[in-house]
Amino acid sequence: MAISVDRVYRKVLAILNKESRGFLTPDEFSKISSQAQLDLLDKAFHDYNRAISRESTGRTGVGYADIPKKIQDRIDPFYATSSVTLTSGVGTLPTFYNIISISADSRLTNIERIKKSKLSFLLSSPLTAPSTTFPIYYVTGSTITVNPSTLTSIDVDYISVPADPVWDSTIDSNGALTFSSDNAVDFTLHPSSEVDLVLEILRYTGVVIKDPSVIQSATAETTQKVQLENS
Amino acid sequence: MGLIKTTQEIYYKGEQVFYLNISNSAFTLSYTYSLSGFEENLSATDIRVYVESGDFTPGETSFVNRQIFNFTVSNNVLTVATGGDGDDAFDELSEISVDGVLRVELINHMFGGYRHTSLADVVNNFMVSYVGDGKLINNVAKSDVVFHAKRGLQEFSYDILKTVKIQEIELGPSLALAMPQDYVSYVKVCYIDSSGIKKIIYPTRLTTNPTETPTQDLNYNYLFSSDGKIIEGSSYTENQWQGFDTDNLTGNLSTEEDYYISRDNHLGTDFGRRYGIEPEHQQINGYFTINERTGSFNFSSDLSGKIIALEYVSDGLGTDSEMKIHKFAEEALYKHIAFNVVANRRNMPEYIVQRFKKERRAAMRNAKLRLSKINLAEISQVLRGQSKRIKN
């Protein structure tokens, strides 16, 4: 379900070379692609939140008109799950973009994320003190601290940081680059994000090749798309 | 999927049996057994494990109800430790080639658990069905829900739920009973007579229990300890009340006692006639007071050695196993949580708060009616006594 890195690269090159604006090297493309992918992932969270707000006012429908679900599909490819072993309630989280939920007991017990500022109140109140039935956690960097510390293993559901896309190639006898899928890394993004992805890459490419018209046209295209989605 | 997860055998017997089969004169033994048939998430301290076989040969090792101790339970999977007593038992069973069983028995097995929903289930159900996108409560901290659920359980325990506990204790010469660990308030105090019939003991206003008993020197000054605190002594009031014979109040006196008391103490005016007696004292079941200083119930001296039945209410939060709600009141608890979450939320329209408040009140009323167990047949039976002539 990933987006082919080769297809995107060819599309970008096709648009750029239409008016001989310049050439984007594979290395530059890979770096820009990584940036664009992260941008779109982050944007998807905001889009989802906006779509949910619209839904609560009754401005979405079901089936093809179910926009929140469509945006959810864009985020889902980044969903990952991991088991973390705890020592005295402390463990190391995998590299995550966003934590969805953390649970224990084969996912039967949800662990609540709490604000650190409330920790002492929660611990000292007999009604809210964490227990094996209602455990809590907080995160410091990549370290997770779970209370009660008797829990030894947790399951983490999270949005992972996507791998950097790589357009890998081989060089033939004439020095021409040919795409090689062996070491290539495709985009993790959902196929429905391909248009946004090409536009985003073009916007960054405009900066690289110092062509404001590319930036302007890509930005104008994106703006028009956003307006259409929000109208 | 139905709500009952345990098998009928486990429910009625409180145990699960795993058969150890013979295959070509050799046992097919497994060291792990799934306990998923049990409804609850078990730990090793919740169960006893036995090995049995059909071999009853005289003079040989008996395998009848042999308890084994070397096992672990994790994620509801029982693992018999290799090299432990379970392993030894398996070895012996395989030597004699007789079918056997591994029996897992619940230590605290109780019936009737289906009536209740655990607090954890209530919280999870609430988070699933009341909180989320497109709902009135779009987001709420689970700890807030837990707090309101527990507070609700406390309030319901006082007013709605029939969680009356009864402690049966023999009253010693101290004439005092400690309040139960989870005591909140008493419902009724009785003593049990030799027929097993309960006799109500009433609180008395005749005496009191001081909450402070400072000791004094000969000049009536307070005595203090080295750290400046008043030294507490025993209570004169309580000592005197303990020594008082309540027969003096009730008139339950022998002829001889009556003769002397009528001449020698304050009841003398009652000799032969008791015109001034207080009806509230016209009973011979004894009296009790609540001693807040010591956290105990104090009884009158005539109850010494009696079996006391103390009916009291708790708040339902004493132990994890108590944190459950009767299904008749489950909906009321959801409404209680929802109302409290909504009522404490900023910018929530007041009409929504009021709506939740009304729903909560209606649900609580329903729960109370349901749990009252108002049964027409039972009421009719009791009311049949209304036409009975009162005999002296």
Contacts between the chains, C-beta under 8 A, distances in Angstrom:
chain1	res1	chain2	res2	distance
A	52	B	133	4.8
A	52	B	134	7.3
A	55	B	133	6.9
A	55	B	134	5.8
A	56	B	133	7.3
A	56	B	134	5.4
A	56	B	138	7.7
A	68	B	133	7.3
A	105	B	41	6.7
A	105	B	75	7.2
A	106	B	75	6.0
A	108	B	41	7.5
A	109	B	120	7.9
A	110	B	124	7.3
A	110	B	127	7.7
A	110	B	142	7.0
A	112	B	141	6.8
A	112	B	142	4.2
A	112	B	143	5.9
A	114	B	141	7.4
A	114	B	143	6.5
A	118	B	143	7.9
A	122	B	143	6.0
A	125	B	147	7.7
A	127	B	146	7.4
A	127	B	147	5.2
A	127	B	150	4.8
A	127	B	151	6.8
A	127	B	317	7.8
A	128	B	143	5.0
A	128	B	146	6.1
A	128	B	147	5.2
A	131	B	320	7.5
A	133	B	119	7.7
A	133	B	120	4.8
A	133	B	320	6.8
A	134	B	120	7.2
A	134	B	123	7.3
A	134	B	142	7.1
A	134	B	143	7.4
A	134	B	146	5.2
A	136	B	143	7.0
